[in-house]
C-alpha cells in the first residue's frame, strides 16, 4: 500500500508540474490520497503514542509547505496539514467518547477545514471517518457516495477515480500486499512527501532555465 501511495502521488504531482493539460496523470493520482487516509487510520490504531504521531505529521507538514507551493503551485495548506486535523479529530473523539462530544469535535474540525485552505478540506475528514468507523461493503458504498456528493456540490468530477483505492482496500487487499512485497523503510515513507516535492521543484526549475537559454 505504501509503495502504491507514493508512486501515484508522484505521478499526480508530476502531472501538475510538467503535464498540466493531460488529465490522465491526475486520474492516476486520485488513487493516492485515499491510501494515505487509510494509512492514517491504521497508524492511529497501531501507534503507541498519538502525540508523537502528531509531532511527526506536524514536522512533515511544516517542512513540506514551501516545497509544495514551489513544486505544484499549491496555494493551500498541504495534505499533511489536513491529515493532522483528521488525526486530532479521531484522537479527541476516542478520548471523550460521548456522542455529543464526538459530534462537536467533528463539527469543529469541519469548520476549521472549511475556514482555512486545507488541501482536500472536509472531504478528507469524512473519508477518514469512513475508514475508521465502517467495514467492507459499507466502506466502499460510503466512499462512492461521498464522491458523488462532492461531484454534485463542488463539481469535483475527477475525484470519482479515487474509489479504486477503496475497492483495492476492501475487495483486493492481497493486491496491495503483493505490491508491497518490497518493504518500505519508515524513513523513506516519512520523508517521501517533502523530498519528492523538492525534486519536482528542482526539475521544473531546471527545465525552465534550459528553455530560457
MOSULPE-V399459 format. One record per residue. RES is the residue in one small letter. SS is DSSP state (helix for helix, strand for strand, loop for the rest). PHI is phi as a letter, one per 30 degrees, with the letter a starting at -180 (* if undefined). OMEGA is omega as a letter, one per 40 degrees, with the letter a starting at -180 (none if undefined). Layout:
BEGIN
res:RES ss:SS phi:PHI omega:OMEGA
res:RES ss:SS phi:PHI omega:OMEGA
END
This chain:
BEGIN
res:x ss:loop phi:* omega:a
res:x ss:helix phi:d omega:a
res:x ss:helix phi:d omega:i
res:x ss:helix phi:d omega:i
res:x ss:helix phi:d omega:a
res:x ss:helix phi:d omega:a
res:x ss:helix phi:d omega:a
res:x ss:helix phi:d omega:i
res:x ss:helix phi:d omega:i
res:x ss:helix phi:d omega:i
res:x ss:helix phi:d omega:a
res:x ss:helix phi:e omega:a
res:x ss:helix phi:d omega:i
res:x ss:helix phi:d omega:i
res:x ss:helix phi:d omega:i
res:x ss:helix phi:d omega:a
res:x ss:helix phi:d omega:a
res:x ss:helix phi:c omega:a
res:x ss:loop phi:b omega:a
res:x ss:loop phi:d omega:a
res:x ss:loop phi:c omega:a
res:x ss:loop phi:c omega:a
res:x ss:loop phi:d omega:i
res:x ss:helix phi:e omega:i
res:x ss:helix phi:d omega:a
res:x ss:helix phi:d omega:i
res:x ss:helix phi:d omega:i
res:x ss:helix phi:d omega:a
res:x ss:helix phi:d omega:i
res:x ss:helix phi:d omega:i
res:x ss:helix phi:d omega:a
res:x ss:helix phi:d omega:a
res:x ss:helix phi:d omega:i
res:x ss:helix phi:e omega:i
res:x ss:helix phi:d omega:i
res:x ss:helix phi:d omega:i
res:x ss:helix phi:d omega:i
res:x ss:helix phi:d omega:i
res:x ss:helix phi:d omega:i
res:x ss:helix phi:d omega:a
res:x ss:helix phi:d omega:i
res:x ss:helix phi:d omega:i
res:x ss:helix phi:d omega:i
res:x ss:helix phi:d omega:i
res:x ss:helix phi:d omega:a
res:x ss:helix phi:c omega:a
res:x ss:loop phi:d omega:i
res:x ss:loop phi:d omega:a
res:x ss:loop phi:b omega:i
res:x ss:helix phi:d omega:i
res:x ss:helix phi:e omega:i
res:x ss:helix phi:d omega:i
res:x ss:helix phi:d omega:i
res:x ss:helix phi:d omega:a
res:x ss:helix phi:d omega:i
res:x ss:helix phi:d omega:i
res:x ss:helix phi:d omega:a
res:x ss:helix phi:d omega:i
res:x ss:helix phi:d omega:i
res:x ss:helix phi:d omega:a
res:x ss:helix phi:d omega:a
res:x ss:helix phi:d omega:a
res:x ss:helix phi:d omega:a
res:x ss:helix phi:d omega:a
res:x ss:helix phi:d omega:i
res:x ss:helix phi:d omega:i
res:x ss:helix phi:e omega:i
res:x ss:helix phi:d omega:i
res:x ss:helix phi:d omega:a
res:x ss:helix phi:d omega:a
res:x ss:helix phi:d omega:a
res:x ss:helix phi:b omega:i
res:x ss:loop phi:i omega:a
res:x ss:loop phi:d omega:i
res:x ss:loop phi:c omega:i
res:x ss:loop phi:c omega:i
res:x ss:strand phi:d omega:a
res:x ss:loop phi:d omega:a
res:x ss:helix phi:d omega:i
res:x ss:helix phi:d omega:i
res:x ss:helix phi:d omega:i
res:x ss:helix phi:d omega:a
res:x ss:helix phi:d omega:i
res:x ss:helix phi:d omega:i
res:x ss:helix phi:d omega:i
res:x ss:helix phi:d omega:i
res:x ss:helix phi:d omega:i
res:x ss:helix phi:d omega:i
res:x ss:helix phi:d omega:i
res:x ss:helix phi:d omega:a
res:x ss:helix phi:d omega:a
res:x ss:helix phi:d omega:i
res:x ss:helix phi:d omega:i
res:x ss:helix phi:d omega:i
res:x ss:helix phi:d omega:a
res:x ss:helix phi:c omega:i
res:x ss:loop phi:i omega:a
res:x ss:loop phi:e omega:a
res:x ss:helix phi:e omega:a
res:x ss:helix phi:d omega:i
res:x ss:helix phi:d omega:i
res:x ss:helix phi:d omega:i
res:x ss:helix phi:d omega:a
res:x ss:helix phi:d omega:i
res:x ss:helix phi:d omega:i
res:x ss:helix phi:d omega:i
res:x ss:helix phi:d omega:i
res:x ss:helix phi:d omega:i
res:x ss:helix phi:d omega:i
res:x ss:helix phi:d omega:i
res:x ss:helix phi:d omega:i
res:x ss:helix phi:d omega:a
res:x ss:helix phi:d omega:i
res:x ss:helix phi:d omega:a
res:x ss:helix phi:d omega:i
res:x ss:loop phi:c omega:a
res:x ss:loop phi:d omega:i
res:x ss:strand phi:d omega:i
res:x ss:loop phi:d omega:a
res:x ss:loop phi:i omega:i
res:x ss:helix phi:h omega:a
res:x ss:helix phi:d omega:i
res:x ss:helix phi:e omega:a
res:x ss:helix phi:d omega:a
res:x ss:helix phi:d omega:a
res:x ss:helix phi:d omega:i
res:x ss:helix phi:d omega:i
res:x ss:helix phi:d omega:i
res:x ss:helix phi:d omega:i
res:x ss:helix phi:d omega:i
res:x ss:helix phi:d omega:a
res:x ss:helix phi:d omega:a
res:x ss:helix phi:c omega:i
res:x ss:loop phi:b omega:a
res:x ss:loop phi:b omega:i
res:x ss:helix phi:h omega:a
res:x ss:helix phi:d omega:i
res:x ss:helix phi:d omega:i
res:x ss:helix phi:e omega:a
res:x ss:helix phi:d omega:a
res:x ss:helix phi:d omega:a
res:x ss:helix phi:d omega:i
res:x ss:helix phi:d omega:i
res:x ss:helix phi:d omega:i
res:x ss:helix phi:d omega:i
res:x ss:helix phi:e omega:i
res:x ss:helix phi:d omega:i
res:x ss:helix phi:d omega:i
res:x ss:helix phi:d omega:a
res:x ss:helix phi:d omega:i
res:x ss:helix phi:d omega:a
res:x ss:helix phi:d omega:a
res:x ss:helix phi:d omega:a
res:x ss:helix phi:c omega:a
res:x ss:loop phi:h omega:a
res:x ss:loop phi:c omega:a
res:x ss:helix phi:d omega:a
res:x ss:helix phi:d omega:a
res:x ss:helix phi:d omega:i
res:x ss:helix phi:e omega:a
res:x ss:helix phi:d omega:a
res:x ss:helix phi:d omega:a
res:x ss:helix phi:d omega:i
res:x ss:helix phi:d omega:i
res:x ss:helix phi:d omega:a
res:x ss:helix phi:d omega:i
res:x ss:helix phi:e omega:i
res:x ss:helix phi:d omega:a
res:x ss:helix phi:d omega:a
res:x ss:helix phi:d omega:a
res:x ss:helix phi:c omega:a
res:x ss:loop phi:b omega:a
res:x ss:helix phi:d omega:i
res:x ss:helix phi:d omega:i
res:x ss:helix phi:d omega:i
res:x ss:helix phi:d omega:i
res:x ss:helix phi:d omega:i
res:x ss:helix phi:d omega:i
res:x ss:helix phi:d omega:a
res:x ss:loop phi:c omega:i
res:x ss:loop phi:e omega:i
res:x ss:loop phi:d omega:a
res:x ss:loop phi:d omega:i
res:x ss:loop phi:c omega:i
res:x ss:loop phi:e omega:a
res:x ss:helix phi:e omega:a
res:x ss:helix phi:d omega:i
res:x ss:helix phi:d omega:i
res:x ss:helix phi:d omega:a
res:x ss:helix phi:d omega:a
res:x ss:helix phi:c omega:a
res:x ss:helix phi:e omega:a
res:x ss:helix phi:e omega:i
res:x ss:helix phi:d omega:a
res:x ss:helix phi:d omega:a
res:x ss:helix phi:d omega:i
res:x ss:helix phi:d omega:i
res:x ss:helix phi:d omega:a
res:x ss:helix phi:d omega:i
res:x ss:helix phi:d omega:i
res:x ss:helix phi:d omega:i
res:x ss:helix phi:d omega:a
res:x ss:helix phi:d omega:i
res:x ss:helix phi:d omega:i
res:x ss:helix phi:d omega:i
res:x ss:helix phi:d omega:i
res:x ss:helix phi:d omega:i
res:x ss:helix phi:d omega:a
res:x ss:helix phi:d omega:i
res:x ss:helix phi:d omega:i
res:x ss:helix phi:d omega:a
res:x ss:helix phi:d omega:a
res:x ss:loop phi:d omega:none
END
